[in-house]
Amino acid sequence: MARTRKSVTIRDVAEDAGVSLQTVSRVVNDGPNVRPHMRDKVRASIERLGYVPSLAAQRMSGSKSYIILALNDRERTLADWRERQGTDWVDQMLLGGILKCSEHGYRMIVELVDTRSEHVERELDAAIAALQPDGVVLTPPHSENALITSLLARRGIPFARIGSKEEGPGVPLTMGDEGAAYDATKRLIELGHTQIGIIAGPREYSLSEWRVEGWRRAMADHGLNSEGLKERGDFSYESGTTATRALLDRNPRLTALIGSSDQMTLAALEVTRDRGLHVPRDFSLISFDNTPIVRFSQPPLTAIDQPIAETVSKAVEHLITQRKDAVPGDVIDVPARLEERASIGPAPRAA
């Protein structure tokens, strides 16, 4: 009877390869003191038998846990899940992280931590004690929370900081926010728009300011004034409604708008419609995020697609391999891209 994948043990591999259990363990855990031909022999047996090493066994065999921990903001994540509004940040994070972890025989676990809580250190300590991760991926706003980054540094746990350029420990990664905002603004200028507003995100996220900087720089590079064309929201639909109304009230000649989240931009679409403006004939809209929901709005929104999966994948790769060519303080920037849909068009001619 053929042996099933589930029944294969490390002892089966050792017998098939004609080596000791210790040799198989060293190969599985990428340990030292195994001659190349013996390593190849064991790997061939693993492949032939379909052996999958037990995570518990791997952890017992050495100092590694084979776990990468990703921390996400509790309040915002739970709100997104409960409201079911089409956000897919966590999905994309898992896509990039899980696939990269699996390449190296690791597992990724996501924990939700309230970055505003006075108990954040206690929560993080509990997660670290329970999981003993080999590395931690911090997402905004955790990536710039000094309590969290200093705790990980003191524990000697490698970590990656997504959405952060700050100096200090950890590997900083960004997702092309400033460049994407610049390109989006430039595209609208190419279409003849000169009055281009922006709804910025909350200040606690550095990426909110990077997007503003990209928009403002593009306006200046093309000789356009950006004064009075910015409002701020908190990434929510409600804040987008308030911000869009304020911008249109203050700037009747506004013909285009960039929103720092899909929810805020969807709100802008509704506000413009309420005011009798047709998108894109009278008004053009570009969003950040490119979550699934924007493909089904009417019209579908042009959006900056954030490379979440690719960025988390790169973060995990650095944590697992501890790359020797990495220069401390160097920021890894993963470019975003603009996906054009039906929400942008030529600027309307002045009456």
Salt bridges, closest charged atoms under 4 A:
ASP12 OD1 - ARG3 NH2 3.81
ASP16 OD2 - ARG48 NH2 2.48
ASP30 OD1 - ARG39 NH1 3.90
GLU75 OE1 - ARG116 NH1 3.10
GLU103 OE1 - LYS100 NZ 3.16
GLU118 OE2 - HIS119 NE2 3.60
GLU121 OE2 - ARG154 NH2 3.58
GLU123 OE1 - ARG74 NH2 3.17
ASP125 OD1 - ARG155 NH2 2.48
ASP177 OD1 - ARG211 NE 2.85
GLU178 OE2 - ARG217 NE 3.37
GLU190 OE1 - ARG187 NH1 3.43
GLU204 OE2 - ARG116 NH2 2.94
GLU209 OE2 - ARG232 NH1 2.85
GLU231 OE2 - ARG250 NH1 2.74
ASP249 OD1 - ARG275 NH1 2.84
GLU270 OE1 - ARG273 NH1 3.25
ASP282 OD2 - ARG281 NH2 3.40
ASP305 OD2 - ARG337 NH1 3.25
GLU317 OE1 - LYS100 NZ 3.22
GLU317 OE1 - HIS104 NE2 3.22
ASP325 OD2 - ARG323 NH2 2.50
GLU339 OE2 - ARG337 NH2 2.98
GLU339 OE1 - ARG341 NH2 3.01
GLU340 OE2 - ARG187 NE 2.56
